[in-house]
């Protein structure tokens, strides 16, 4: 995965909390640090995000995106 964003934080999905249209993804970055992102349920499905899966919190401007290795 190559991105222009410089702030890419690798971690492990700790939890996915479903909402009506969007869901909260909590990523454990290690050392007691977590980051939370609100993304669409469709994105969670496409990325197959679930607890225990490695993922990246990608910070660009005011948004936090979530990515995975192919």
Helices and strands as residue ranges (DSSP letters): E 7-18, E 22-30, E 33-40, H 41-47, E 54-60, E 63-67
